[in-house]
Amino acid sequence: MIIELRSDTLTKPTSGMLEAMWSARVGDDVFGEDPTVNALEEKLAAMFGMEAGLFCPSGTMTNQIAIRLHTGLQTEVICHEHSHIYLYEGGGIMSNSNASVKLLGGEFGRLRPEDILDAINPDDVHAPETTLVSLENTMNKGGGSIYALREIEPIYNICKQNGLKLHLDGARLFNALVETGEDPKDWGRMFDTISICLSKGLGCPVGSVLIGSQRDIKKARKVRKAFGGGMRQAGFLAAAGIYALDHHIDRLKEDHRRAKQLGEMLEGHEMIKEVFPVVTNIVIAKLKEISPALMLEKLSIVGIKAVRFGKDQIRFVTHLDFDDEQLEQFGRRLNDINY
Ligand SMILES: *Cc1c(COP(=O)(O)O)cnc(C)c1O
């Protein structure tokens, strides 16, 4: 049996989810007539106290649509140097929005308010106009790290005072919320737009939702059309999303517990230098004197799949299809690996 830990996107729909998909009521969503898509968009927006939602094929699309809404020619986005919108979206900030980017550092992928303030361009003929700050929670490259709501507040205030929009790449936002117990509505108040993936820890086969104001989502719908993301009887997919919101949020805690245990197993291993603090479902391990490629090969021989994550790091992600029995197996197989 292969133990699949490359990503939480590799899960297959559960039988309950498949049943919900089969029995979905559908219509043409480009006409606004798919009742299941409409229900999903309304449900997720309401959870965060926001006005409207837009169902899209991917989290890359929801992020890129948001960036398009909040930028224009000769403008600039502030984000972390390890953010998904910069590293992993095909250069879309440039090619979709013609915007410039200012990259900041920050421990475990989190931006500091004082750095954001410093990074806002002056009103000067030489500089692109800063219009958007984009945050990520949980932070993938930060090892699944979390921002607490009180860390967002000063950033929110800086954006308000300087007329900047604030976007959240919340691909794994529910992983953060089940850990902190914070109210999604308090998060909804802080951001102009939030992107949430259904296809990560929530276990759907496809889909992400962008939530925001009525006005922004109306514009977003038009951008989605231009990006080729207007789907027809998408209710079959949205039904999986509704099912996941009803059944797969609380159980994310189990993924986090297993990730912590997995991190402890790795920590004791002779080839591992250190493990990033495990907060949610992502475990990043720094290697000692072995390349990621060779380590991944050794893991693969014992039936464990992970990915390279930087020049001396590998990443494991726990998910819906990874259970306690596989965790125990993981520990045993790890002990079989040596130089
Ligand atoms: C997965 C992910 C996305 C969106 O990815 P898609 O594969 O396009 O759905 C966005 N941000 C982060 C942090 C992610 O992990």
The ligand as a Gaussian input file, in Angstrom:
#p B3LYP/6-31G(d) Opt

LIG

0 1
 C       -3.524000      25.022000      -3.614000
 C       -3.366000      26.442000      -3.298000
 C       -3.968000      27.425000      -4.081000
 C       -4.808000      27.146000      -5.302000
 O       -4.368000      26.119000      -6.069000
 P       -5.227000      25.402000      -7.216000
 O       -4.448000      24.168000      -7.411000
 O       -5.202000      26.332000      -8.358000
 O       -6.605000      25.171000      -6.713000
 C       -3.804000      28.736000      -3.693000
 N       -3.094000      29.061000      -2.604000
 C       -2.519000      28.134000      -1.821000
 C       -1.791000      28.555000      -0.599000
 C       -2.632000      26.786000      -2.138000
 O       -2.060000      25.874000      -1.353000

